[in-house]
Amino acid sequence: MLGEIGQVALILALLVSVLQAALPLAGAQRGVAPWMAVARPAAYAQLALVGFAFVILTHGFVTQDFSLLYVAENSNSLLPLMYRYTAVWGAHEGSLLLWALILAVWTGAVARFSRSLPETVIARVLGVMGLVSAGFLAFLIFTSNPFLRLLPAAAEGRDLNPLLQDPGMIIHPPMLYLGYVGFSVPFAFAIAALLDGKIDARWLRWTRPWTNVAWAFLTLGIALGSWWAYYELGWGGWWFWDPVENASFMPWLAGAALLHSQAVTEKRGSFRGWTLLLAIATFSLSLLGTFLVRSGVLTSVHAFAADPARGLFILIFLGIVVGGSLLLYALKAPSSDDAGKPFELFSRETLLLANNLLLSTACAMVLLGTLYPLLADALELGKISVGPPYFALMFVLLMAPLVLLLPFGPITRWQREQVSKPLAMLLPWAGLALVLALIAYFMAPQGPVKVAAGVFGAAWVMFGTARFVWTRVRSQSSGQRFTAEMLGMTLAHFGVAVFLVGALLTEGLTTQRELAVAQGQSVELGGYSFRFDGAAHSQGPNYEADRGTVTVFKDGKPFTVMHPEKRAYASGGQVMTEAAIARGVIRDLYVALGEPLGNDSWALRVHIKPFVRWIWAGALLMMLGGFVTATDRRFRRVAQVRESLPANEPTPEPAR
Amino acid sequence: MNPVRRRRLLWVIALVVAAGIATTLVAMALQRNIAYLYTPSEVIRGEAGGQARFRLGGMVAADSFKRAPGSLDATFRVTDGDAQMPVKYTGILPDLFREKQAVVATGRMENGVFVAETILAKHDENYMPKEVADKMGMAHKKHDVAAPGGAGAAQEAK
C-alpha cells in the first residue's frame, strides 16, 4: 500500500514540477504577476512530495518490504540497519530518486533564499529548475520506477552490492549529487538571464555563493569517491581515470572555471557571454555525467547492466537541455558592445582568462578521452579503450601552466598592472621553491622528477598565496578588509598546494610488492618488515571472512599489527578484498590479501604510500574554500541595493 | 593594416597555432594510449596483427585456471565460444575473477601466449562488460559456455 502512495506522490510531484515550469515562465514573459507567484509554493510542494516518496522508499528498505522489486534486488534480511538506509541509493532507481530529491532541495532553498531578487528573475530561475525536475521525474516514473511491485513478494532479497556496504559509500553519492544538481542554480540563472536579455551583475552576485557551494559539495563527493576506491577496491590507487570518475571530474573542472569567470563578470562586467556559456556547459556536463553513468554505455565499475530505453531517454533529455540552451544562447547572447570594463594585456582579467582557458581545455581533453571509445564504436572503428597515460600526460601538460600562473592571480591588479611588480614580489619565493625542489630531487630515493615537481609546485603555490595574504593583512590598517571571499580563495589555493604534494609525491615515491607468502614469512619494503602470521576464519553479520594477520616491524621493533580480510558475502557469494591500512600523515602502510595459494600460503600485496592522505586533505581544503567564499557578506548585499530601486527595473550598469 | 586589425590578426594566428598544437598533442597522446579489444578468434585470424598492445576479452574457460604452487604465476585460457587463447599473468587476480566469467586482459602476444599486464573482471556477477558482450555476439550460444551475464547483458548482446 505504502509503495503505491509513494508512486502517487511521485506522479503529483511531476505534475507540480510541470506547473512550476510552465506558469512562472509564461508569467515572466507576459508580466502576469499571479502566474509568477506560483513558482515558490510549487517549489515547496515539490520538495514535500519528492521528500515523502523518498521517505516511503527508505521505509520499505528499513522494514524489509521485499514485495517492492527494487528493495528485493538491493537488500537482504541480513543487511545491517545502517546499510538499509544507504541501500536506498545503492542502485539505479533509488539513486535517481535521490537526484530528484536533491534537486527539489536546491529548488526549495532557492525559493527560500531569493527574497532579494526581482519577481521575474526568480520566476524564471524556479521555472527552469522546474523543467529540469520535470525531465528527471518523468524519467524516474516512466523508465525507472522504484516502487514497482514484485508479486508474489520475494522471501529474501538479493542483497546490496558488497562494494557499497561501506561507510564511505553512505555519503559519497549524496555529496556528489549535491554538487551535480547544485550547478542547476547557475544554469537556471543563465537561462533566466538569456530569456531576460540582459545580465545584471547584481543577480550574478546572487548566484556566486550557490556556484561555490555546489562546487564545494562536488569536490567533497569526488574526494570521498577517490578515498573509497583507495581503501575499498584493494588496488591502492586513488584515481583511475575511469569513465565514471571522469564524468564527475568534467563538471568539476568546468565548475572551477565558472567560479573564476563569475568573479570577473560580477566585479568587472567582462566575460559575460563566456560566464553564461560556462554555466550552461557545467550543468550540461553534470547531466552528461548522469547519462554516462546511468545508461550503461560505458564499461566501468559503476555501470549497471542497463535497460537501453533509459539511455535513450537521458540522451534525448540531454539533447533538449543542451540544444535548447545553446540555441537560446545563440539567439540572445549578450552583444559585444556590452563588454564591461576594458583591461590590458597584463591584468588580473587576463590571468583569469588563462585560468579559464586551461581549465576548460582540460575539461575538453577529458571529455574527448572519455567519449572517444563511444565515438569509435559508433563509427565502427573497433572496440577501444583510452588508457590512463593519455589523461595523465595531457592533464599534467595543461595543469603545469595553471600552477605556475596561480600565485600571480591574487596579487595582480584588475585592469592594468606592471609586469615587474608581481614578479618582484614573487621571484624570491620562486627561487626558494626551486631550491627546495632541488633538495627534494637529490634526496628522493626514487621518482625524483615527480617528487621535485610536486615540491616545487606545492612550495610555489603555498608561498605565493601566503605572500598575497601578507600583503592584504598589512594593508588592513588602511581600511581594506580581509573578506571571506579572500579567505575562501586562500584556503582553496592552499588546498591546491597540499593536493600537489599528495598527488605527485604519492606517484613518485610509492613502493609496492606482490608476492606469495607462507605463514611466518616476511616481506621487506621501504624500511618496514611485514610478517604474515596466517589467516583465520571469521564471521561477519552477512559475510564470512578469511582474516589475515600481518605484524609490521620497523627497525626490528614491532610497529603495528594489520588485519587484511577476504570476505565472501552470504548472498550471491561475491568475494571482496578489505585492505588493512595503517594511516599516517607522511605515509600509509597498505596491505591487501590476494587469494589462497594452498598450503597456508597466500598472495599478499603490500604498498607504502607516502603522503597519500594529502591528496584528500587538499581536496577538503578546496571544499572549505568554496564554503567560506559563499559566506562573504558582499553576496548578501543584493537586498539593500534592490530596496532603493523599482523591483523590475534593474540598472544595466555592472556593479563594482 | 591598422593597429586594431593587426592585433586581431595576431590574436587569430595565436589561437590557430595554439589550437593546432593542442590538437596534435591530443591526437598523438590518444594514438599511443588506445587499446583495441579483440576476442581470441579475432586474434587467431590475425585481426590484431598490427597491435603490439591490446585487450583480450572473453570468458575464462572452464577448468583452465592453474597456478604454479607457491607462486603468483597464473595461466588460464580465454574463450569466446569459438576459439581459445592461453593467457599468462603474474600477480593477484581481481576478486571477481572466476572460471566461466567475463574477463578483459590487457597485454601483448608472446610466442602464441597472451601475456597480461592487467586483468579486469567486473564488479557484479550478473554483469558482462557491454563491449565484450557485443564482441562475442551470439558465439557463446553455439557452445556450452555459460551465458554471458544476466538478462541485461544478454539483451545487449543482440
Interface residues (C-beta under 8 A of the other chain):
Chain A: N161 L163 G234 G296 V297 T299 V301 A303 F304 A305 A306 D307 P308 T361 M365 L368 G369 Y372 D377 G382 K383 I384 S385 V386 G387 P388 P389 Y390 L393 M394 L397 E514 L515 A516 A518 K566 G572 G573 Q574 V575 M576 T577 A592 G594 E595 L597 G598 N599 S601 A603 R605
Chain B: A22 L25 V26 A29 L30 R32 N33 I34 A35 Y36 L37 R55 G57 R67 P69 G70 S71 L72 G91 I92 L93 D95 L96 V104 K122 H123 D124 E125 N126 Y127 P129 K130 E131 D134 K135 G149 G150 G152 A153 Q155 E156
